[in-house]
Amino acid sequence: LSERSFKQGGETEEAFKYEMSRIAKAFGGLSLSDVLERVAEVAEPFYRRALASTRSKLDTGAVNSDMLARARATLGIEESVAADLHVQTFADEVKSLLGTV
């Protein structure tokens, strides 16, 4: 949560690194890159669930690309990671429709 708060709060890159370094120390002296990796490990499952939910609502129009973009921004999902997750979700949907899942 702190990572998202600092990113979305308009902090300078220097302030962001300082605050995240303080958090890293609180978690036993982790490096900044380790902390950011852990943040991603927590955020990605939430976005995966959003994509799975989207699959179940494809025919309803209840979810659109703007909603997913807001979810990515809120969770801090990088575009390259999102693209990989989208491809996997698409493959899962194709397999489901073909009856191979």
C-alpha positions in Angstrom: 0.0 0.0 0.0 2.8 2.4 0.8 4.3 1.9 -2.6 1.1 2.8 -4.4 0.5 5.7 -2.1 4.0 7.1 -2.8 3.7 6.5 -6.5 0.2 8.0 -6.9 0.9 10.8 -4.4 3.1 12.7 -6.8 6.3 12.1 -4.8 9.6 12.9 -6.5 11.7 9.8 -7.5 14.1 10.7 -4.8 11.4 10.9 -2.1 9.9 7.6 -3.4 13.3 5.9 -3.1 13.9 7.3 0.3 10.5 6.2 1.7 10.7 2.8 0.1 14.2 2.3 1.5 12.8 3.1 5.0 10.2 0.4 4.4 12.8 -2.0 3.2 14.8 -1.5 6.4 11.7 -2.2 8.4 11.4 -5.6 6.7 14.8 -6.8 7.7 17.1 -4.7 5.5 15.7 -5.8 2.1 17.0 -4.0 -0.9 14.8 -1.6 -2.8 14.5 -3.9 -5.7 13.5 -6.8 -3.4 10.8 -4.6 -1.9 9.5 -3.6 -5.3 9.5 -7.3 -6.4 7.5 -8.2 -3.4 5.0 -5.5 -4.2 4.6 -6.9 -7.7 4.1 -10.4 -6.3 1.2 -9.1 -4.2 -0.4 -6.9 -6.9 -0.4 -9.4 -9.8 -2.7 -12.0 -8.2 -5.3 -9.2 -7.7 -5.1 -8.3 -11.4 -5.3 -11.9 -12.4 -8.5 -12.2 -10.4 -9.9 -9.1 -12.2 -9.1 -10.7 -15.5 -10.7 -14.0 -14.5 -13.8 -12.0 -13.4 -13.8 -10.2 -16.8 -13.8 -13.6 -18.6 -17.0 -14.5 -16.8 -18.6 -11.2 -17.8 -17.5 -11.0 -21.4 -21.1 -11.2 -22.8 -22.6 -8.8 -20.3 -20.5 -5.7 -21.1 -20.1 -5.1 -17.4 -16.4 -4.7 -17.7 -14.5 -2.6 -20.3 -10.9 -1.7 -21.1 -11.1 1.5 -19.1 -12.0 -0.4 -15.9 -9.1 -2.7 -16.5 -6.8 0.3 -17.1 -7.9 1.8 -13.8 -7.3 -1.5 -12.0 -3.8 -1.7 -13.5 -3.0 1.9 -12.4 -4.4 1.3 -8.9 -2.4 -1.9 -8.5 0.8 -0.5 -10.2 0.8 -3.3 -12.8 3.4 -2.6 -15.5 2.3 -2.6 -19.1 4.6 -5.5 -20.1 3.3 -7.6 -17.2 -0.3 -6.7 -18.1 0.3 -7.7 -21.7 1.6 -11.1 -20.5 -1.4 -11.6 -18.2 -3.8 -10.6 -21.0 -2.2 -13.2 -23.4 -2.6 -15.8 -20.7 -6.2 -14.9 -20.0 -7.0 -14.9 -23.7 -5.4 -18.4 -24.0 -7.4 -19.6 -21.0 -10.6 -18.3 -22.7 -9.8 -20.0 -26.0 -9.0 -23.3 -24.2 -12.3 -23.0 -22.3 -14.3 -22.4 -25.4 -12.6 -25.3 -27.2 -13.3 -27.5 -24.2 -9.6 -28.3 -23.5 -9.6 -27.0 -19.9 
